[in-house]
Structure formats: C-alpha cells, structure tokens
Amino acid sequence: MESNAYICDTGSALDPDTPVFLNEPDSERFDCKFLCGNPLKTGRACARKPSQPDTHHPTCHLVPQICLREFFNQYLIIRLLENIAE
C-alpha cells in the first residue's frame, strides 16, 4: 500500500490537513499491519495528518477506492509472477 502513496495523495485545497499514508519503513516501524490490518480486507491503512508532528503515532484511515484497486492490481501481478517462477 505504501508504495502506492503517490496515487493515494488525497490532499485537497479544501482540506490541507487530509491524511497522508505512511511509506513502507514508517508503516513497519509503527506496526501498521497490526494496527489497521490488511488494507485489502479492512479498507484502512496508517496515515498521519500534516498538522501532526512526526513523533505522533499514525492512525487508521479509509483508503480511497482508486488506491485499493491499484494496490490489488500490483499485488495480483506479484503473486502471478511468483507462481510462474515456481
């Protein structure tokens, strides 16, 4: 999910404090998999609002559908390639 953060940039001029999804190292550091579960199942991922300091723990936020579709497509391709390689 984190590798697709560029797709999930939901920043808005109407709400400059829109949550920003964490990158992979930060996601692992804050144990987001435990916190939010699998984004494909829960529809949620770790994010932090721009107004929060970097030391503030992230919280779970709903992931926009376009982000979930792209994440699913990339995950599916990786799984297919793994099966072909076996």
C-alpha positions as CSV (number, residue, x, y, z in Angstrom):
1,M,0.0,0.0,0.0
2,E,2.8,2.4,0.9
3,S,4.4,2.0,-2.4
4,N,1.2,3.5,-3.9
5,A,1.2,6.5,-1.7
6,Y,1.7,8.7,-4.8
7,I,-1.6,7.5,-6.1
8,C,-3.2,7.9,-2.7
9,D,-2.2,11.6,-2.4
10,T,-5.7,12.8,-1.5
11,G,-4.6,16.2,-0.5
12,S,-7.1,18.9,-1.2
13,A,-7.1,22.6,-1.3
14,L,-10.3,22.5,0.7
15,D,-8.7,20.5,3.5
16,P,-5.0,20.9,3.7
17,D,-4.9,18.5,6.7
18,T,-6.0,15.5,4.7
19,P,-4.2,12.3,6.0
20,V,-1.0,11.2,4.2
21,F,-0.4,7.5,4.0
22,L,2.9,6.3,5.5
23,N,5.8,4.9,3.5
24,E,6.8,1.3,4.0
25,P,9.6,1.8,6.6
26,D,7.3,4.0,8.7
27,S,4.5,1.5,8.3
28,E,6.7,-1.2,9.6
29,R,8.1,0.9,12.5
30,F,4.6,1.7,13.7
31,D,3.3,-1.9,13.2
32,C,0.5,-0.7,10.9
33,K,-0.3,-4.3,9.8
34,F,-1.4,-5.0,13.4
35,L,-3.0,-1.6,13.8
36,C,-5.1,-1.4,10.7
37,G,-5.0,-5.0,9.3
38,N,-4.6,-5.9,5.6
39,P,-5.8,-2.9,3.6
40,L,-7.5,-5.2,1.0
41,K,-9.6,-6.7,3.8
42,T,-10.2,-3.6,6.1
43,G,-10.0,-0.8,3.5
44,R,-7.9,1.1,6.0
45,A,-4.2,2.0,6.3
46,C,-1.9,4.0,8.5
47,A,-1.8,7.7,7.8
48,R,-0.8,10.9,9.6
49,K,-2.3,14.3,9.2
50,P,0.2,17.0,8.0
51,S,-0.6,19.0,11.2
52,Q,0.6,16.1,13.4
53,P,4.3,16.0,14.4
54,D,6.5,13.2,13.1
55,T,6.6,11.7,16.6
56,H,2.8,11.4,16.7
57,H,1.7,7.8,16.2
58,P,-0.3,7.3,13.0
59,T,-4.0,6.2,13.0
60,C,-6.1,4.2,10.6
61,H,-7.8,6.0,7.8
62,L,-10.1,4.8,5.0
63,V,-8.2,4.2,1.7
64,P,-9.8,5.7,-1.4
65,Q,-11.0,3.1,-3.8
66,I,-8.6,4.1,-6.6
67,C,-5.7,3.3,-4.2
68,L,-7.2,-0.1,-3.3
69,R,-7.6,-1.0,-6.9
70,E,-4.1,-0.1,-7.8
71,F,-2.7,-1.9,-4.8
72,F,-4.8,-5.0,-5.6
73,N,-3.6,-5.0,-9.3
74,Q,0.1,-4.7,-8.2
75,Y,-0.4,-7.4,-5.6
76,L,-2.1,-9.7,-8.1
77,I,0.8,-9.3,-10.6
78,I,3.4,-10.1,-8.0
79,R,1.5,-13.2,-7.0
80,L,1.2,-14.4,-10.6
81,L,4.9,-13.8,-11.2
82,E,5.7,-15.8,-8.1
83,N,3.5,-18.7,-9.2
84,I,5.1,-18.7,-12.7
85,A,8.6,-18.8,-11.2
86,E,7.7,-21.9,-9.1
